[in-house]
Amino acid sequence: MFEKLKGELKLKWRQYLAASLASYGSLCTGMSMGWTSPVLPALRGPHSPLPQPPTSQQESWVGSLLVLGGLLGGY
């Protein structure tokens, strides 16, 4: 039984690799777009690396830079 399963897996490794690589782009995009959710509260917090908390206008710039960079960089 395990020999049959091992043989099927050996034949499908390229398909698994292609599916993983195709999903990788969506994963990276989702992580990039979701990055602002935990970062903006951290930038407002007491342990922020910034000298002063960002204004709401600066926060909206941070959130929109991914889209603007995509327009300029062919994302």
SULCORPE-V165365 format. One record per residue. N is the residue number from 1. PHI is phi in radians with two decimals (none if undefined). NEAR is the number of other ideal C-beta (glycine too) atoms within 12 Angstrom. Layout:
N_PHI_NEAR / N_PHI_NEAR
This chain:
1_none_7 / 2_-1.22_8 / 3_-1.13_9 / 4_-1.14_10 / 5_-1.11_11 / 6_-1.13_12 / 7_-1.16_12 / 8_-1.16_14 / 9_-1.15_14 / 10_-1.13_13 / 11_-1.38_12 / 12_-1.76_14 / 13_-1.09_14 / 14_-1.18_12 / 15_-1.15_14 / 16_-1.12_15 / 17_-1.13_12 / 18_-1.11_12 / 19_-1.14_14 / 20_-1.14_14 / 21_-1.20_14 / 22_-1.19_13 / 23_-1.36_14 / 24_-1.09_14 / 25_-1.09_14 / 26_-1.15_14 / 27_-1.08_14 / 28_-1.14_16 / 29_-1.12_16 / 30_-1.10_14 / 31_-1.19_16 / 32_-1.16_20 / 33_-1.26_20 / 34_-1.50_15 / 35_-1.07_18 / 36_-1.22_23 / 37_-1.05_16 / 38_-1.49_12 / 39_-1.37_23 / 40_-1.08_23 / 41_-1.11_15 / 42_-1.19_19 / 43_-1.25_25 / 44_-1.48_20 / 45_-1.33_14 / 46_-1.25_10 / 47_-1.77_10 / 48_-1.23_15 / 49_-1.34_13 / 50_-1.51_18 / 51_-1.20_7 / 52_-2.51_10 / 53_-1.11_18 / 54_-1.24_23 / 55_-1.35_14 / 56_-1.16_13 / 57_-1.19_10 / 58_-1.15_18 / 59_-1.13_21 / 60_-1.20_15 / 61_-1.15_17 / 62_-1.06_24 / 63_-1.21_23 / 64_-1.66_16 / 65_-1.13_21 / 66_-1.08_23 / 67_-1.19_18 / 68_-1.13_14 / 69_-1.14_16 / 70_-1.15_14 / 71_-1.16_11 / 72_-1.43_10 / 73_-1.76_10 / 74_1.28_6 / 75_-1.22_15
